[in-house]
Every structure is written in C-alpha cells, then in structure tokens.
Amino acid sequence: MSAPVDDRAMEAKHRAMWATGDYPRLAAELVSPLGPILVEACGIGPGDRVLDVAAGTGNASIPAAAAGADVVASDLVPELLAHGRSLAQQRGLELEWREANAESLPFGDGEFDAVMSCIGVMFAPHHQASADELVRVCRPGGTIGLLSWTPEGYIGQLFAAMKPHVPPPPPGVSPPPLWGAEEHVRELLADRVTDLDMVRGELPVTAFADGAQFRDYFKSVYGPTISAYRALGDDSQRIAALDADIAAVGDRALQDSSTMQWEYLLVTARRR
C-alpha cells in the first residue's frame, strides 16, 4: 500500500474549491438519484456499519441511513457536511458526520461492513492513497462500492475541456474521471478484492436547453469550474476560449435529444 498523503496546502486548496459556488444545489437538482443507486448496489440494510467517503451533502449517506444502516458520512469540506446534517435532520435520520481526508481516514482497520463513495473519492488528488484507505477500513468480506463519472461521459468531457485552460496538476495527481475507467479501478484495488463487478450506467439530465446554459450553470455552482475560470484572471480571450469549449460539451450532448445522458461507472467488490 502507498503511504498516507500529508499535503496540507493541497488539502486546503481542495477544501476551499468544493466550498465555492453552490454544490448542494447541484447535488439536489441534478445528481440526487445516484446515491440510492449505489446504496442498492451495495446491498446496504439494517444494522450495517457503513462509511461514506467524500460524502458531500449525503447523496448516498442519507439513503443508507434510511435503509437502516449505521452510517458515518465523512468529507473534507465542513460546509457540505453541515448542509447534509441539516437534510438528514429534516428527514428524521441520525448519521455521524465527520470531517476527514479520503487519503488518510481517521478510522480503524476493518471498522466498516461497507465502504462507499458516490462521485466523491474520485476527486481526491492521489488515487492510490484513497483506494488503499477504502480497502483498509473495510472489514474482510465487506463491501466496497463506488460510483464515478467516466472519462468518456459528459462530465468527463467537461473536465477534459477545462484541462488545457488551467495550470497542470502537481506530480502524482490523477484526473478525477480515471476512477470511471475499468482498468484503472482494477489496478487501484488489485488483488485485495474479490467479486469485482463494474457496470456503466447513465444519469438522464433535462435541465439544460443548450450548451451555453450547461456552461453557465457549472460556472455559477460547481467548484472545479469556478476555480478554472478564476485561474484565468481577467484575460478575456482565454475566458472566451474556455466558454466555447465548455458550451461545446453541452451542445454535443444535446444535439440529438433534449436529455443529456451523464455516464458513470458503478463498481462493487468484496474485500479479501
């Protein structure tokens, strides 16, 4: 296993990025159906001790608690945890909300029956460190469940569109959508799991009339996109180029239909 990553500057940068904009709005309006899909795939039920890594506002944590599980929702961003806690209270559900870095989780070896992450751990910078932690805190025979955007899907394409316009990442940092590539996941988990199952699915999204609306929504609410624009400063030519590239992603998705299909990879496995 790789050594735990301890980069406070990078941790602070990611915490600030995901606190920017309005991710709770995006989670509620667009991606809320994904959490129940992951919970069902993991077979989570009453009495299970469950950890949701990079839980955000609880898209998967809250459905797991509703299924009767004993849930810990962990995330790097306290603002997202606070919002999730409020949502859970509104539904009369009790969860434990813990601030934690996915690359160095504050939990014991084998502590959980199921460890899951719904479009969350994929954004931790160092993929192998995160994968090692997912495996470590899951008990032998327990379930590891992941749902991640694919590189080929439209959110993967959004990240590809932003990439040429921003500074390159530090050495060792991997693109988030790689968690949606089957071979990459196999390499990360290696022989530490059995019954590895990977299925691609699509999230239908009807919120956008065209690419420009898709772009403007992400510019206003999504931390990674907001950060990409901030990196350009007031350079109007570079801003216009990024505007065009992101809008093109939305236009491609909508050229034949009024519904975008955001592709994801659903992974389940058993820890050896």
C-alpha positions as CSV (number, residue, x, y, z in Angstrom):
1,M,0.0,0.0,0.0
2,S,1.1,3.6,-0.6
3,A,2.0,5.8,2.3
4,P,-0.7,8.2,3.6
5,V,-0.5,11.5,1.8
6,D,0.0,14.5,4.0
7,D,-0.1,17.7,1.9
8,R,-1.8,20.4,3.9
9,A,-1.6,23.0,1.2
10,M,-3.3,20.7,-1.4
11,E,-5.9,19.7,1.2
12,A,-6.7,23.4,2.0
13,K,-7.0,24.1,-1.8
14,H,-9.4,21.3,-2.3
15,R,-11.5,22.2,0.7
16,A,-11.8,25.8,-0.5
17,M,-12.6,24.7,-4.1
18,W,-15.5,22.5,-3.0
19,A,-16.8,25.2,-0.6
20,T,-17.0,27.6,-3.6
21,G,-20.2,28.0,-5.5
22,D,-23.3,26.0,-4.6
23,Y,-22.6,22.3,-4.7
24,P,-25.6,21.5,-2.5
25,R,-27.8,23.0,-5.2
26,L,-26.2,20.8,-7.9
27,A,-26.5,17.8,-5.7
28,A,-30.2,18.3,-5.1
29,E,-31.2,19.4,-8.6
30,L,-29.1,17.0,-10.7
31,V,-27.3,14.1,-9.1
32,S,-29.6,13.1,-6.2
33,P,-30.7,9.9,-8.0
34,L,-27.2,8.4,-7.9
35,G,-27.0,7.9,-4.1
36,P,-29.9,5.4,-3.9
37,I,-28.4,3.5,-6.9
38,L,-25.1,3.0,-5.1
39,V,-26.8,2.0,-1.8
40,E,-28.9,-0.6,-3.6
41,A,-25.9,-2.0,-5.5
42,C,-24.0,-2.4,-2.2
43,G,-26.9,-4.3,-0.6
44,I,-26.9,-2.0,2.4
45,G,-29.5,-2.8,5.0
46,P,-30.4,-2.6,8.7
47,G,-27.5,-3.0,11.1
48,D,-24.8,-2.5,8.6
49,R,-21.9,-0.3,9.7
50,V,-21.3,2.0,6.7
51,L,-18.7,4.6,5.8
52,D,-19.5,7.1,3.0
53,V,-16.1,8.6,1.9
54,A,-16.2,12.1,0.4
55,A,-19.9,12.1,1.2
56,G,-20.6,15.7,0.3
57,T,-24.1,16.6,1.3
58,G,-25.1,12.9,1.9
59,N,-26.4,11.8,-1.5
60,A,-25.6,8.2,-0.6
61,S,-25.2,8.6,3.2
62,I,-28.8,9.6,3.8
63,P,-30.4,6.8,1.7
64,A,-28.1,4.3,3.5
65,A,-29.4,5.6,6.8
66,A,-32.9,5.4,5.6
67,A,-32.3,1.8,4.8
68,G,-31.5,1.2,8.4
69,A,-27.7,1.3,8.4
70,D,-25.4,2.8,11.0
71,V,-23.8,5.5,8.8
72,V,-20.7,7.7,9.1
73,A,-20.6,10.4,6.4
74,S,-17.1,11.8,6.0
75,D,-15.9,14.7,3.8
76,L,-13.1,17.2,3.6
77,V,-15.5,20.2,3.5
78,P,-17.3,21.2,6.7
79,E,-19.8,23.4,4.7
80,L,-21.0,20.3,2.8
81,L,-21.2,18.2,6.0
82,A,-23.3,20.9,7.7
83,H,-25.7,21.0,4.8
84,G,-26.0,17.2,4.8
85,R,-26.6,17.2,8.5
86,S,-29.5,19.6,8.0
87,L,-31.0,17.5,5.3
88,A,-30.8,14.3,7.4
89,Q,-32.4,16.1,10.4
90,Q,-35.3,17.2,8.1
91,R,-35.9,13.5,7.3
92,G,-35.6,12.5,10.9
93,L,-32.4,10.4,10.3
94,E,-29.4,10.2,12.6
95,L,-25.9,9.9,11.0
96,E,-22.5,10.7,12.2
97,W,-20.9,13.5,10.2
98,R,-17.1,13.6,10.3
99,E,-14.6,15.9,8.6
100,A,-11.9,13.6,7.1
101,N,-9.4,13.4,4.2
102,A,-10.1,10.4,1.9
103,E,-6.4,9.9,1.6
104,S,-5.9,9.5,5.4
105,L,-9.1,8.3,7.0
106,P,-9.4,8.6,10.9
107,F,-10.9,5.1,11.3
108,G,-9.6,1.7,12.3
109,D,-8.7,-1.2,10.1
110,G,-11.7,-3.2,9.1
111,E,-14.1,-1.0,11.0
112,F,-16.9,-1.0,8.5
113,D,-19.2,-3.6,6.8
114,A,-19.5,-1.4,3.7
115,V,-17.3,1.5,2.4
116,M,-18.8,3.5,-0.4
117,S,-18.3,6.8,-2.3
118,C,-20.7,8.4,-4.8
119,I,-18.9,10.8,-7.2
120,G,-16.8,11.7,-4.2
121,V,-13.5,9.9,-3.7
122,M,-12.8,10.3,-7.4
123,F,-11.9,13.9,-6.7
124,A,-9.2,13.1,-4.1
125,P,-5.9,14.0,-5.8
126,H,-3.9,10.8,-5.2
127,H,-6.0,7.8,-6.4
128,Q,-3.8,5.0,-5.0
129,A,-3.7,6.6,-1.5
130,S,-7.5,6.9,-1.5
131,A,-8.0,3.3,-2.8
132,D,-5.7,2.0,-0.1
133,E,-7.8,3.7,2.6
134,L,-11.1,2.4,1.2
135,V,-9.7,-1.1,1.4
136,R,-8.1,-0.7,4.8
137,V,-11.2,0.5,6.7
138,C,-13.5,-2.2,5.2
139,R,-13.7,-5.5,7.1
140,P,-12.7,-8.7,5.3
141,G,-15.7,-9.9,3.4
142,G,-17.2,-6.4,3.5
143,T,-18.4,-4.4,0.5
144,I,-16.7,-1.6,-1.3
145,G,-19.0,0.4,-3.6
146,L,-18.1,3.3,-5.9
147,L,-19.9,5.4,-8.4
148,S,-17.8,7.7,-10.6
149,W,-18.1,9.7,-13.8
150,T,-16.4,8.1,-16.7
151,P,-13.7,9.8,-18.9
152,E,-15.9,9.4,-22.0
153,G,-19.1,10.7,-20.4
154,Y,-20.2,14.3,-20.5
155,I,-18.8,15.2,-17.0
156,G,-15.6,13.5,-18.0
157,Q,-15.7,15.7,-21.2
158,L,-16.3,18.8,-19.0
159,F,-13.0,18.1,-17.2
160,A,-11.2,17.4,-20.5
161,A,-12.5,20.7,-21.8
162,M,-11.2,22.6,-18.8
163,K,-7.8,20.9,-18.7
164,P,-6.0,22.9,-21.4
165,H,-7.0,26.2,-19.8
166,V,-5.7,25.6,-16.3
167,P,-2.2,25.0,-14.9
168,P,-1.1,21.4,-14.9
169,P,-1.7,19.5,-11.7
170,P,1.3,18.7,-9.4
171,P,3.2,15.4,-10.0
172,G,1.3,12.4,-8.8
173,V,-2.2,13.9,-9.1
174,S,-4.5,12.0,-11.4
175,P,-7.5,13.2,-13.3
176,P,-10.8,12.5,-11.4
177,P,-12.6,10.7,-14.2
178,L,-10.0,8.0,-14.3
179,W,-12.0,6.4,-11.4
180,G,-14.6,5.8,-14.1
181,A,-12.2,3.7,-16.2
182,E,-12.4,-0.1,-15.5
183,E,-8.7,-0.9,-15.9
184,H,-7.7,2.0,-13.6
185,V,-10.0,0.7,-10.9
186,R,-8.6,-2.8,-11.3
187,E,-5.1,-1.5,-10.8
188,L,-6.1,0.5,-7.8
189,L,-7.9,-2.3,-6.0
190,A,-5.7,-5.1,-7.4
191,D,-5.8,-8.5,-5.7
192,R,-7.2,-7.1,-2.4
193,V,-10.8,-7.6,-3.5
194,T,-12.9,-10.4,-5.0
195,D,-16.2,-10.4,-6.8
196,L,-15.3,-7.2,-8.6
197,D,-18.2,-6.0,-10.7
198,M,-18.2,-2.9,-12.9
199,V,-21.3,-1.7,-14.8
200,R,-21.7,1.5,-16.8
201,G,-24.9,3.5,-16.4
202,E,-26.4,6.8,-17.4
203,L,-28.0,9.6,-15.4
204,P,-30.6,11.4,-17.5
205,V,-30.4,15.2,-17.2
206,T,-33.1,17.5,-18.6
207,A,-32.1,20.8,-17.0
208,F,-30.3,22.4,-20.0
209,A,-31.7,23.7,-23.3
210,D,-28.3,24.2,-24.9
211,G,-24.5,24.2,-24.3
212,A,-24.5,27.8,-23.1
213,Q,-27.0,27.1,-20.4
214,F,-25.0,24.0,-19.3
215,R,-21.8,26.1,-19.2
216,D,-23.3,29.0,-17.2
217,Y,-24.8,26.6,-14.6
218,F,-21.5,25.0,-14.0
219,K,-19.7,28.4,-13.9
220,S,-22.1,29.5,-11.1
221,V,-22.3,26.5,-8.9
222,Y,-19.5,23.9,-9.5
223,G,-16.3,24.4,-7.6
224,P,-13.9,22.9,-10.1
225,T,-15.3,25.0,-13.0
226,I,-15.3,28.2,-10.9
227,S,-11.7,27.5,-10.0
228,A,-10.8,27.0,-13.6
229,Y,-12.2,30.4,-14.5
230,R,-10.5,32.1,-11.6
231,A,-7.2,30.7,-12.8
232,L,-7.7,32.8,-16.0
233,G,-7.9,36.1,-14.1
234,D,-9.3,38.8,-16.3
235,D,-7.9,37.5,-19.6
236,S,-10.9,37.9,-21.8
237,Q,-9.6,35.9,-24.7
238,R,-8.8,32.9,-22.5
239,I,-12.2,33.2,-20.8
240,A,-13.9,33.2,-24.2
241,A,-12.0,30.1,-25.3
242,L,-13.0,28.2,-22.1
243,D,-16.6,29.4,-22.5
244,A,-16.6,28.0,-26.0
245,D,-15.1,24.7,-25.1
246,I,-17.5,24.0,-22.2
247,A,-20.5,25.1,-24.2
248,A,-19.4,22.7,-27.0
249,V,-19.6,19.8,-24.5
250,G,-23.2,20.6,-23.7
251,D,-24.1,21.1,-27.4
252,R,-22.7,17.7,-28.3
253,A,-24.7,16.1,-25.6
254,L,-27.9,17.8,-26.7
255,Q,-27.5,17.6,-30.5
256,D,-29.9,14.7,-30.9
257,S,-32.1,15.0,-27.8
258,S,-33.3,17.3,-25.1
259,T,-31.9,14.9,-22.5
260,M,-28.3,14.7,-21.6
261,Q,-27.0,11.2,-20.5
262,W,-24.2,11.5,-18.0
263,E,-22.3,8.3,-18.0
264,Y,-21.0,6.7,-14.8
265,L,-19.2,3.6,-13.7
266,L,-20.8,1.6,-10.8
267,V,-18.3,-0.6,-9.0
268,T,-18.9,-3.2,-6.3
269,A,-16.4,-5.6,-4.7
270,R,-15.7,-7.7,-1.6
271,R,-12.6,-7.1,0.4
272,R,-10.5,-10.3,0.8
